[in-house]
Amino acid sequence: QVSLMEYCKKLALYQQKKFAEAKEFYIKAIELDSSRAGRFFSLAQTFHELQEFDQALRHFLKAIELDVKNIDYLVTLAQFYHDREMLAEKQKLLEEILLLDPGNEVAMEMKHG
């Protein structure tokens, strides 16, 4: 169990753009409890900031595997696909998002924009 103090420290490191240090904290948090999707998602975002895109993708997918209907995770992954020019993956994912959340404005704009 990661204490509230440790969680706040991880968040502060991320917000201060100390991504390498934040990465180490998220890795340790996952080692302690690998059942929480949010930890994988946060680690994915950190890898993305560090431009470690393969690792970012791997951890985005793990977060979604643990929380398959989390629209925020799905939309973030769609944006990741867009940024990496993975257009087929992006379109497929946007269709999935719109099945789960037909009125999702961000997904509709990404799909048609």
N, C-alpha and C positions, 0 to 999 in steps of 0.2 A: 504494500500500500504506500503510495507516494503521499507525503504530507502536503497540506495546503501550502506551507512555506516553500517546499520544493517546487510545487506547481507554479506558484507565483514567480519564483526565480526563473523557471523555464520560460514563462510568458514574458518576463522582463527582458531576458536575453534575446528572445525573438524580436520583441518590439524595438530593442536597441540595435537590431541588425547584427547581433553577435551570433551569426548562424552556426558557425563551427561549434561553439560551446553549446548552443541550444540543441544541435544535433546529438551531441553526446548525452545530454540529459534525456532527450526523447528515446534514444536507444536504450538507456538504462531503465526508463519507465516501462518500456515494452518488455524488457527482460523480466521485470518484476510482475507484470500483468499484461499478457498479450491478448486479452479478450476485449479490450476497449478500442473501438474503431477510431475514436478521437485521437488516440496516441499515434496511430498509423497515419492519420490524416495530417496531424501537425508535423510529423516527421517528413511526410511527403512534401509539404509546403516548404519545410526547411531545406530539403534536398533541392527543390526547385529554385529557391533563392541562391543556393550554392552552385547552380547550373549543373547539378548531377542528375540529368534528366532521366536516365534509365532507372536509377534508384527512386526518383520521385514517382515515376509511373508505377513501379512495383508496389510502392507503399500506398499510393492512391487506390490501386486495385484491391489491395488487402483491406483497406478501410471500408471500401464499398462491399467487399465480400462479407464483412462483419455487420454492415448496416446497409442492406441492399436498397432500401427505399429512402435514404437520406438525400433529399433533393439538392441540398447545398453541396454535398460531396460530388454528386453527379454533374451538377452545373460546373463546378470547379474543374472536374476532369474534362468536360467538354471544352472548356476554355483552354486547358492544357493541350488537348488535341489540336485545337485551332492554332495556338501559338507554335506548335511543333509541326504544323502543316500536315497533320494526320487527318485529312478531310473525310475519308470514308468512315473512320472510327468516330469522328465528331458527329457526322450526320446520323449514324446508327444510334449513338448515345442520345442525341437530341430527340429522336423518335421515341426512345424508351422513356425519357424524362416527360415528354408530352403525353404519353399514355398514363403515367403515374400522376401527373399534375398538368392537365390540359390547358389551364390558364396561365402557366408559367411564362411571364413576360420576357424574362431573360432568355429562356430557351427559344421562344418564338422569334425574338429579335436575332439571336444567333443563327437560327435556321434560315431565316429569310433575309437577313441583313448582310 
